[in-house]
Amino acid sequence: PPDDPSEIVEGGIRAQRELLSGFKGNPEVNPQRWREAQHPNQAAISLAGEPTLYPLLGSLIEELHRRGFTTFLVSNGTLPERLEGLEVEPTQLYLTLPAPDRETYERVCRPRIPDGWERLNRSLELLSSFSCRRVLRLTLVKGLNLKDPEGYAKLVEKAEPDFLEPKGYFPVGYSRQRLGPPFMPSHREIRDFAERLQGLTGYRIVDEVPVSSVVLMKK
């Protein structure tokens, strides 16, 4: 059986406290901030695989909200039926848009399912039905999917997100075994791509963080 949502939340809080325990006696640590960190109130449901695979995702979001958390859900869009069936919406929903077309999608993502592109497009169509904050993230890899802004613009029009987030790929973790620094675009390249999207979509650039190679856009 799947892990119980309340046990996941309790385990996450306990793990954070254990990670921070050694900082309490550090004279450079702000004591008030340390005490605040013992009671987290923001949960990112992402990073450790595709979160919509967890069958009790709606109950997990509900449990977090019951405890006063805000929730940040990131999905690759391959399980639109799980998104459509959520009993409780997260505070913010991110969908990753990794390609402007099927061929690029299959080259970048190497899906293990035959209809991954169709499933992603179904999730894009569902995005506008959510009442929470909705974000479309474009993780852009030099030489792979940093191209065809017109193709991305058509998919953005389908999804109607509140925000667009073009972000450059960083060679960290296991991805270094497959890609590496040559695939990392500069912030200037990400900014230029965002400017092209701006002219095609009506979303305007409202912020950017060069050190993270990310641009934020909204209508």
C-alpha positions in Angstrom: 0.0 0.0 0.0 1.1 3.6 -0.6 2.6 5.6 2.3 0.0 7.4 4.4 0.0 11.2 3.7 0.2 12.2 7.4 3.3 9.9 7.8 4.9 11.6 4.8 4.3 15.1 6.2 5.5 14.1 9.7 8.6 12.4 8.1 9.4 15.5 6.1 9.2 17.8 9.1 11.3 15.4 11.2 13.9 15.1 8.4 14.2 18.9 8.1 14.7 19.3 11.9 17.4 16.6 11.8 19.2 18.4 8.9 19.2 21.7 10.8 20.1 20.3 14.2 23.8 20.9 13.9 23.3 24.6 13.1 21.8 25.5 16.5 25.1 26.1 18.2 26.7 28.0 15.3 27.3 31.6 16.4 26.8 32.8 12.8 23.2 31.4 12.6 20.3 33.7 13.4 18.5 32.1 16.4 15.1 33.4 15.3 15.5 32.0 11.8 16.6 28.6 13.2 13.5 28.5 15.4 11.3 29.4 12.4 12.9 26.6 10.4 11.8 24.0 13.0 8.2 24.7 11.8 8.2 24.6 8.0 5.1 25.9 6.2 6.0 25.5 2.5 6.1 22.1 0.7 7.6 21.5 -2.7 6.1 18.3 -4.1 8.7 17.7 -6.8 12.3 16.5 -7.6 12.0 12.9 -6.3 10.4 11.5 -9.5 7.0 12.3 -11.0 4.7 13.2 -8.0 1.5 12.4 -9.8 2.5 8.7 -9.6 1.6 8.8 -5.9 -2.0 7.7 -5.8 -2.9 9.7 -2.7 -1.6 13.0 -4.0 -4.8 14.9 -3.4 -4.9 13.6 0.2 -1.3 14.7 0.7 -2.0 18.2 -0.5 -5.1 18.3 1.7 -3.1 17.2 4.7 -0.4 19.8 4.1 -3.0 22.6 3.7 -4.7 21.4 6.9 -1.4 22.0 8.7 -1.1 25.5 7.3 1.4 24.7 4.5 1.4 26.2 1.0 2.0 23.5 -1.7 4.1 23.7 -4.9 3.4 20.8 -7.3 5.7 20.2 -10.3 4.6 17.7 -12.9 5.9 16.5 -16.3 2.4 16.1 -17.5 2.5 12.4 -18.3 -0.5 11.6 -16.1 -3.2 14.1 -17.0 -5.9 11.8 -15.5 -4.2 12.3 -12.1 -4.2 16.1 -12.5 -7.8 16.1 -13.6 -8.8 13.9 -10.7 -7.2 16.0 -7.9 -9.7 16.5 -5.1 -7.7 19.5 -3.8 -5.6 21.9 -5.8 -2.1 22.9 -4.8 -1.2 26.5 -4.1 0.8 26.6 -7.2 1.1 24.1 -10.1 4.1 23.9 -12.4 4.1 22.0 -15.7 7.4 21.3 -17.4 7.3 21.9 -21.2 10.5 20.3 -22.5 10.0 20.6 -26.2 8.1 22.5 -28.9 7.3 19.4 -31.0 7.0 15.6 -30.8 10.3 14.8 -32.4 12.2 17.0 -29.9 10.2 15.7 -27.0 11.1 12.1 -27.8 14.8 13.0 -28.3 15.0 15.0 -25.0 12.8 13.0 -22.7 13.2 9.4 -24.1 9.7 8.5 -22.8 9.1 4.9 -21.8 5.4 5.2 -22.8 4.3 5.4 -26.5 1.9 8.4 -26.0 3.9 10.7 -23.8 3.6 13.6 -26.2 -0.2 13.2 -26.4 -0.4 13.0 -22.6 1.6 16.1 -22.1 -0.6 18.0 -24.5 -3.7 16.8 -22.6 -2.1 18.2 -19.4 -1.5 21.5 -21.2 -5.2 21.6 -22.2 -6.1 21.0 -18.5 -3.9 23.7 -17.1 -6.4 26.5 -17.7 -9.1 24.7 -15.7 -7.1 25.1 -12.5 -7.9 28.0 -10.2 -4.6 28.0 -8.4 -1.5 29.8 -9.7 -0.3 28.1 -12.9 3.2 28.2 -14.3 4.7 26.7 -17.5 8.4 26.0 -17.1 10.7 25.7 -20.1 13.9 24.0 -19.2 16.1 24.9 -22.1 19.1 22.8 -23.2 21.6 24.2 -25.7 21.7 22.1 -28.8 18.6 20.2 -27.9 15.4 22.2 -27.2 16.6 25.8 -27.2 14.9 26.4 -30.5 11.6 27.0 -32.3 10.0 29.7 -30.2 7.0 29.6 -32.6 6.4 26.0 -31.6 6.6 26.8 -27.9 4.2 29.8 -28.4 1.5 27.5 -29.8 1.7 25.3 -26.8 1.7 28.3 -24.4 -1.5 29.5 -26.1 -3.0 26.1 -25.5 -2.1 26.0 -21.8 -2.9 29.7 -20.9 -0.6 29.7 -17.8 -0.4 32.7 -15.4 3.4 32.7 -15.8 6.1 31.5 -18.2 9.5 30.5 -16.8 12.2 30.0 -19.4 15.2 28.5 -17.5 18.6 27.4 -18.7 19.8 23.8 -18.1 22.5 23.4 -15.4 24.9 20.5 -15.5 24.3 19.1 -12.0 23.6 15.7 -10.5 23.3 12.6 -12.7 22.6 14.8 -15.8 26.4 15.4 -16.0 26.8 11.8 -17.1 24.7 12.6 -20.3 25.1 16.2 -21.0 27.6 18.5 -19.2 28.7 22.1 -19.5 28.6 22.4 -23.4 24.8 22.0 -23.1 24.4 24.9 -20.6 23.1 28.1 -22.3 24.2 31.5 -21.0 21.7 33.8 -19.4 22.0 36.1 -22.4 20.8 33.2 -24.6 17.8 32.5 -22.2 17.0 36.2 -22.1 17.1 36.5 -25.9 14.8 33.4 -26.2 12.4 35.0 -23.7 12.3 38.2 -25.7 11.4 36.2 -28.8 8.6 34.4 -26.8 7.5 37.9 -25.6 6.8 39.0 -29.2 5.0 35.8 -30.0 2.8 35.2 -26.9 2.0 38.5 -25.3 3.7 37.4 -22.1 6.1 40.1 -21.0 9.3 39.8 -19.1 8.8 40.9 -15.5 11.9 39.6 -13.7 15.1 37.6 -14.1 17.9 36.0 -12.1 21.0 35.9 -14.2 22.9 33.7 -11.7 20.2 31.0 -12.2 19.7 31.7 -15.9 15.9 32.1 -15.4 13.4 34.7 -16.7 9.9 35.2 -15.4 7.1 36.3 -17.8 3.4 37.1 -17.3 0.6 38.7 -19.2 
